[in-house]
Amino acid sequence: MTALSGIRCHWAGAKRVVSQFLHHDVGVDDPGCRLCGATLIHTFVDLGMTPLCEAFVAPEHLNSMEPIYPLRPRVCHECFLVQLEEYVSPETIFTDYAYFSSYSDTWVEHARNYVAMAIERFGLGAHSFVAEVASNDGYLLQHVVEAGIRALGIEPAANVAEVAVARGIPTVVEFFGLDEARVLVEEHGGADLLVANNVLAHTPRLNDFIAGLAVFLAEDGVVTLEFPHLLRLITENQFDTIYHEHYSYFSFSTAERALAIHGLVVFDVEELSTHGGSLRIFACHATDQSKVVSRRVEELRAREQAAGVTDLATYQAFDDRVRDTKRELLQFLTVMKRSGKRIAAYGAAGKGNTLLNYCGIGTDLIDFVVDRNPHKQGTYTPGTHIPICHPDALREAQPDLVLILAWNLQDEITSQVGYIHEWDGCFVVPIPSVKVLLPSGTQMVESR
């Protein structure tokens, strides 16, 4: 372990630029980096024009025009933040939202384990206050409430927040930022534990959001953030995790820099398997002398440097690999369809809709998609208009192949609908390359 003071010295200069960046929030008319303000001139990957990934189409709107937007993230040559322009505001995407975390058993268990860890590690109890930004349907805070700890959720989607409130979880319906944080800290006090899981990527006003975290966090509190790890996205070809509601994509180094600008210091980091590979970072105020820094911080920072996260060539090579994956998947599905195979898909997730639209996969190749979320059932996938059904449709149709679009939940999905092997059905995983899971449990990888 190394002293936190060493990290504070490493980032001492960051505090001098807070005023410069705090109000720099990129929008449609501002081509600059939303973190550091540099001009964006380098394309990371071009995924064409696609609709919003959660804009599911009702049957009566199948013949209506769908808005589509460029899905073309850039990489900043100064801070190496990968980012999309704010073509659509968060209010448009998140005010009425179709994603409910509790429909994933894996994700609920992940939250349960996190809460148990935090209670033990940070000595949380009846005297503590835990708040979560982007608390969704209360999937995480329900475990906090069960432990007898005061909790508060902040969730912009009113329809999702209603579910949390019905569970007895106090929830404020609003978008989080600096102004909102000032009000919250006046009304509720500073948070001893401030949770921000998979929300950092969802805010185009990045500096305003992080400044809000710093204000809402108690003087000796801990803020934890989870987000997909950009390095894993690159090395494992996870291009389908790019969609319009994810405005930014973070390496550890860039996330550490973003927090430091607002006086927050990372003292620990964990590498997680969620979402194809995520980071959980632990941060505190730079003035907090009670925390010590884990060796994992320096080790991951060094590993990222060795992997080239500050080298533009690392980012510029990604586009060609993505095009190869598209060709491979289309060839596989086309060959299977021509041979008479019936193909369905599992998971009407954001990543699946990016993949379907970028690859141009519609009902010519996929008969239907199944999803456990009743809010999606009976609708159609955005852009590609594939019908979304209850998972029971798999047993009725008995497809030969089930393409797992929500591949990050592969183990959960293959367990839930493993009965497809009763008729010799096989699962197919598209990322990082096409892989067929045979009924025998063996894997067959399709070579390019």
C-alpha positions in Angstrom: 0.0 0.0 0.0 1.2 3.5 -0.7 0.2 6.7 1.0 -2.7 8.7 -0.4 -0.6 11.8 -0.2 1.5 10.5 -3.1 -1.5 10.4 -5.3 -2.6 13.8 -4.2 0.8 15.2 -5.2 0.5 13.4 -8.5 -2.7 15.2 -9.3 -2.0 18.5 -7.5 -2.1 20.5 -10.7 -5.6 19.2 -11.5 -7.3 21.4 -8.9 -6.0 24.5 -10.6 -8.0 23.8 -13.7 -11.4 23.1 -12.1 -12.8 26.5 -13.0 -11.7 26.1 -16.6 -13.5 22.8 -17.2 -16.4 22.9 -14.8 -18.7 24.8 -17.2 -17.3 23.2 -20.4 -20.1 20.8 -21.3 -20.1 19.8 -25.0 -23.3 19.9 -26.9 -24.5 19.8 -30.5 -22.9 23.1 -31.4 -19.6 22.5 -29.6 -17.2 20.0 -31.2 -14.7 20.1 -28.2 -13.9 17.3 -25.8 -16.4 17.2 -23.0 -13.6 16.6 -20.5 -10.7 18.8 -21.5 -12.1 21.0 -24.3 -9.6 19.9 -27.0 -10.8 19.8 -30.6 -11.9 16.4 -31.7 -10.4 15.3 -35.0 -9.9 11.5 -34.6 -12.6 8.9 -35.3 -12.6 5.8 -33.1 -15.0 3.7 -35.1 -17.8 4.4 -37.6 -20.9 2.4 -36.9 -23.1 4.2 -39.4 -26.5 5.8 -38.8 -28.7 4.1 -36.2 -31.8 4.7 -34.1 -31.7 5.1 -30.4 -31.1 1.6 -28.9 -34.0 1.7 -26.5 -36.5 3.3 -28.9 -38.6 0.1 -29.3 -41.3 0.4 -32.0 -44.9 -0.2 -31.1 -46.9 -2.2 -33.7 -49.0 0.8 -34.7 -45.8 2.7 -35.5 -44.1 0.2 -37.8 -44.8 2.3 -40.9 -43.7 5.6 -39.2 -40.4 7.3 -39.7 -37.7 6.6 -37.1 -35.1 9.2 -36.2 -31.5 7.9 -36.8 -28.3 9.5 -35.8 -24.6 9.0 -36.5 -22.9 6.4 -34.3 -19.4 7.7 -34.8 -17.4 8.1 -31.5 -14.3 10.3 -31.5 -11.2 10.0 -29.4 -9.5 13.0 -27.8 -5.8 13.3 -28.6 -5.2 15.1 -25.3 -7.1 13.1 -22.5 -8.0 10.1 -24.6 -11.7 10.2 -23.7 -13.7 8.3 -26.3 -17.0 10.1 -26.8 -20.1 10.7 -28.9 -21.6 14.0 -29.7 -24.8 14.8 -27.8 -27.2 14.3 -30.7 -30.0 13.5 -28.4 -30.4 15.0 -24.9 -30.5 12.8 -21.8 -34.1 14.1 -21.2 -35.1 12.5 -24.5 -33.5 9.2 -23.7 -34.1 8.7 -20.0 -37.3 10.5 -19.0 -39.3 7.4 -19.9 -37.0 4.4 -20.0 -37.4 0.8 -20.9 -34.5 -0.7 -18.9 -35.3 -2.2 -15.5 -32.2 -3.6 -13.7 -34.2 -6.1 -11.7 -35.0 -8.2 -14.7 -31.5 -9.5 -14.6 -30.9 -12.0 -11.8 -27.2 -11.7 -12.4 -27.3 -7.9 -11.9 -29.4 -8.1 -8.7 -26.9 -10.6 -7.2 -24.0 -8.3 -8.3 -25.7 -5.5 -6.4 -26.3 -7.6 -3.3 -22.7 -8.6 -3.2 -21.6 -5.0 -3.6 -23.7 -3.8 -0.7 -22.5 -6.6 1.6 -18.9 -5.7 0.7 -19.4 -1.9 1.3 -21.1 -2.4 4.6 -18.3 -4.5 5.9 -15.4 -2.5 4.4 -16.6 0.9 5.3 -18.4 0.1 8.6 -21.8 1.2 7.4 -24.8 1.0 9.8 -27.9 2.7 11.1 -25.8 5.9 11.5 -24.9 6.0 7.8 -26.4 7.5 4.7 -26.1 5.8 1.3 -27.2 7.5 -1.9 -27.2 6.1 -5.5 -27.2 8.2 -8.6 -29.2 6.6 -11.4 -30.7 4.2 -9.0 -33.1 2.7 -11.6 -35.8 0.5 -10.0 -34.1 0.1 -6.6 -32.2 -3.1 -7.5 -29.3 -2.0 -5.4 -30.7 0.2 -2.7 -33.2 -2.5 -1.7 -30.3 -4.3 -0.1 -29.3 -1.1 1.7 -32.8 -0.6 3.1 -33.0 -4.2 4.2 -29.8 -3.6 6.2 -31.5 -0.8 8.1 -29.4 1.9 6.5 -30.8 5.3 5.4 -30.9 5.4 1.6 -31.8 7.7 -1.2 -32.1 7.1 -4.9 -31.8 9.7 -7.6 -33.3 8.5 -10.9 -34.4 10.6 -13.9 -36.9 8.1 -15.4 -40.2 8.6 -13.6 -41.6 5.3 -14.8 -38.6 3.4 -13.4 -38.5 5.4 -10.1 -42.1 4.5 -9.4 -41.1 0.9 -9.1 -38.4 1.8 -6.5 -40.8 3.9 -4.5 -43.3 1.0 -4.4 -40.6 -1.1 -2.9 -40.2 1.5 -0.1 -37.0 3.1 -1.4 -37.0 6.9 -1.2 -36.3 8.2 -4.7 -35.9 11.7 -6.1 -36.9 12.0 -9.8 -34.3 14.2 -11.4 -31.2 14.4 -13.4 -28.1 14.7 -11.3 -25.6 17.5 -11.5 -23.9 20.2 -9.5 -27.1 22.3 -8.8 -29.0 19.2 -7.8 -26.2 18.0 -5.6 -26.3 21.3 -3.7 -30.0 21.0 -3.0 -29.6 17.3 -2.0 -26.8 17.9 0.5 -28.9 20.7 2.1 -31.9 18.4 2.5 -30.2 15.1 3.3 -26.6 15.8 4.3 -23.5 14.4 2.7 -23.5 10.8 1.6 -21.2 8.4 3.5 -21.3 6.1 0.5 -22.2 7.5 -2.9 -22.9 4.9 -5.6 -22.8 5.7 -9.3 -22.9 2.4 -11.2 -23.0 2.6 -15.0 -24.1 6.2 -15.1 -20.8 8.0 -15.8 -21.0 7.1 -19.5 -24.6 8.4 -19.6 -24.0 12.0 -18.9 -22.9 14.5 -21.6 -22.3 17.2 -19.0 -19.4 15.2 -17.5 -17.7 17.9 -15.5 -21.0 19.2 -14.0 -21.9 15.6 -13.0 -18.5 14.8 -11.3 -18.6 18.2 -9.6 -22.0 17.2 -8.2 -20.5 14.0 -6.9 -17.8 15.9 -5.0 -20.4 18.3 -3.5 -22.8 15.5 -2.4 -20.0 13.3 -0.9 -19.4 13.6 2.9 -16.0 14.9 3.9 -14.8 11.4 4.9 -17.2 9.6 2.5 -16.5 7.2 -0.4 -17.8 7.4 -3.9 -17.7 4.3 -6.1 -18.3 4.3 -9.8 -18.6 1.3 -12.1 -18.3 1.6 -15.9 -17.3 -0.6 -18.8 -13.5 -0.6 -19.2 -12.5 0.9 -22.5 -9.4 -1.2 -22.7 -11.6 -4.4 -22.6 -13.9 -2.9 -25.2 -10.9 -2.5 -27.5 -9.1 -5.7 -26.9 -12.2 -7.9 -27.0 -13.9 -6.1 -29.9 -17.0 -5.1 -28.0 -18.1 -2.5 -30.5 -21.8 -3.2 -29.7 -21.5 -1.6 -26.3 -21.4 1.7 -28.2 -24.7 3.4 -28.4 -26.2 6.9 -28.2 -27.1 6.8 -24.5 -23.4 6.1 -23.7 -21.9 9.5 -24.4 -18.4 8.6 -23.1 -16.1 5.6 -22.8 -13.4 5.5 -20.2 -10.0 4.0 -19.6 -8.9 3.9 -16.0 -6.4 6.7 -16.7 -9.0 9.0 -18.2 -11.5 8.4 -15.4 -8.9 9.0 -12.8 -8.0 12.3 -14.5 -11.7 13.3 -14.7 -12.2 12.8 -11.0 -9.0 14.6 -10.1 -10.1 17.7 -11.9 -12.8 18.0 -9.2 -10.7 17.2 -6.2 -11.5 13.5 -6.0 -8.7 10.9 -5.7 -9.0 7.3 -6.6 -7.6 5.0 -3.8 -8.7 1.6 -5.1 -9.9 -0.1 -8.2 -11.4 -3.5 -8.9 -11.7 -5.3 -12.3 -15.2 -6.8 -12.7 -16.7 -9.2 -15.2 -19.9 -7.2 -15.7 -20.8 -5.8 -19.1 -18.0 -7.7 -20.7 -15.4 -6.2 -18.4 -15.9 -3.2 -16.1 -14.0 -1.2 -13.5 -15.2 -0.3 -10.0 -13.2 2.6 -8.7 -13.2 3.9 -5.1 -12.6 7.6 -4.6 -12.6 10.2 -1.8 -11.9 13.9 -1.3 -8.3 14.9 -1.8 -8.5 16.4 1.7 -9.4 13.1 3.3 -6.3 11.7 5.0 -7.9 8.5 6.3 -7.7 6.5 3.0 -4.6 4.6 1.7 -4.0 3.7 -1.9 -4.1 0.2 -3.1 -1.3 -1.2 -5.2 -3.9 -2.0 -7.8 -4.2 1.7 -8.7 -0.6 2.0 -9.8 -0.6 -1.5 -11.4 -3.6 -0.8 -13.6 -2.4 2.6 -14.6 1.0 1.0 -15.7 -0.8 -1.8 -17.5 -3.0 0.6 -19.4 0.1 2.6 -20.5 1.8 -0.6 -21.7 -1.4 -1.5 -23.6 -1.3 1.9 -25.5 -4.3 3.8 -24.0 -2.4 7.0 -24.6 -1.4 6.1 -28.2 -3.7 7.1 -30.9 -2.7 4.1 -33.0 -4.4 1.8 -30.5 -7.7 3.5 -31.2 -7.3 4.0 -35.0 -6.8 0.2 -35.5 -10.2 -0.6 -34.0 -12.4 0.3 -37.0 -10.9 -2.4 -39.3 -11.4 -5.1 -36.7 -15.1 -4.1 -36.3 -15.7 -4.4 -40.0 -14.2 -7.9 -40.1 -16.5 -8.9 -37.3 -19.5 -7.6 -39.2 -18.5 -9.6 -42.3 -17.9 -12.8 -40.3 -21.3 -12.6 -38.5 -23.2 -11.9 -41.7 -21.5 -14.7 -43.5 -22.3 -17.2 -40.7 -25.9 -16.2 -40.4 -26.4 -16.2 -44.2 -24.9 -19.7 -44.6 -27.1 -21.0 -41.7 -30.2 -19.5 -43.2 -29.5 -20.8 -46.6 -29.1 -24.3 -45.1 -32.6 -24.1 -43.7 -31.8 -23.2 -40.1 -34.3 -21.4 -38.0 -32.6 -18.5 -36.0 -33.9 -16.6 -33.1 -32.1 -14.2 -30.7 -32.1 -13.6 -27.0 -31.9 -10.1 -25.4 -33.4 -6.9 -26.8 -30.5 -5.1 -25.2 -28.8 -1.8 -26.2 -25.8 -3.7 -27.4 -27.9 -6.1 -29.5 -29.6 -3.2 -31.3 -26.3 -1.6 -32.1 -25.1 -4.9 -33.6 -28.3 -5.6 -35.5 -28.4 -2.1 -37.1 -24.7 -1.9 -37.9 -24.7 -5.3 -39.5 -28.0 -4.8 -41.2 -29.6 -7.9 -39.6 -33.4 -8.0 -39.8 -36.1 -10.6 -40.2 -34.4 -12.0 -43.3 -31.9 -13.6 -40.9 -33.5 -13.5 -37.4 -37.1 -14.7 -36.9 -37.7 -13.1 -33.6 -36.0 -11.8 -30.4 -37.0 -12.9 -26.8 -36.6 -10.8 -23.7 -37.8 -11.2 -20.1 -38.7 -7.5 -19.8 -42.5 -7.2 -20.3 -42.0 -3.5 -21.3 -40.3 -4.7 -24.5 -42.4 -7.7 -25.3 -44.9 -7.0 -28.1 -42.8 -4.3 -29.6 -40.2 -4.4 -32.4 -36.4 -3.8 -32.3 -35.5 -0.2 -33.4 -34.4 0.1 -37.0 -34.5 -3.6 -37.8 -38.1 -4.3 -36.8 -37.7 -7.8 -35.4 -40.6 -8.8 -33.2 -39.8 -9.1 -29.5 -41.5 -12.0 -27.6 -41.6 -13.7 -24.2 -38.9 -16.3 -23.8 -41.6 -19.0 -24.0 -41.6 -18.4 -27.7 -38.3 -20.3 -27.9 -40.0 -23.5 -26.8 -42.9 -23.0 -29.2 -40.8 -22.2 -32.2 -37.8 -24.5 -31.4 -35.2 -22.6 -33.4 -32.0 -24.3 -34.4 -29.8 -21.4 -33.3 -30.3 -18.7 -30.6 -28.0 -15.7 -31.1 -27.2 -14.3 -27.7 -27.3 -10.5 -28.2 -26.9 -9.8 -24.4 -23.7 -11.8 -24.4 -22.6 -10.3 -21.1 -25.3 -12.4 -19.5 -24.3 -15.5 -21.4 -24.2 -17.8 -18.4 -27.6 -16.6 -17.1 -29.3 -16.9 -20.4 -27.9 -20.4 -21.3 -29.0 -21.6 -17.8 -32.5 -20.1 -18.2 -33.3 -21.4 -21.6 -30.9 -24.3 -21.8 -33.8 -26.5 -22.8 -33.2 -25.5 -26.4 -30.7 -28.5 -26.4 -33.7 -30.8 -26.1 -34.2 -30.3 -29.8 -30.5 -30.0 -30.5 -30.6 -26.2 -30.6 -27.4 -24.3 -30.2 -26.5 -20.9 -28.7 -24.4 -18.5 -30.8 -22.2 -15.7 -29.2 -21.3 -13.0 -31.7 -18.6 -11.1 -29.7 -15.6 -10.9 -29.9 -16.0 -13.3 -32.8 -18.7 -15.9 -33.8 -18.8 -18.8 -31.4 -21.2 -21.7 -31.4 -22.0 -23.4 -28.1 -22.8 -27.0 -29.0 -25.3 -29.1 -26.9 -22.4 -31.2 -25.7 -21.0 -28.2 -24.0 -18.1 -27.8 -26.4 -17.5 -24.6 -28.4 -16.9 -24.2 -32.1 -15.3 -20.9 -33.1 -16.0 -19.7 -36.6 -12.7 -18.6 -38.2 -12.6 -15.4 -40.3 
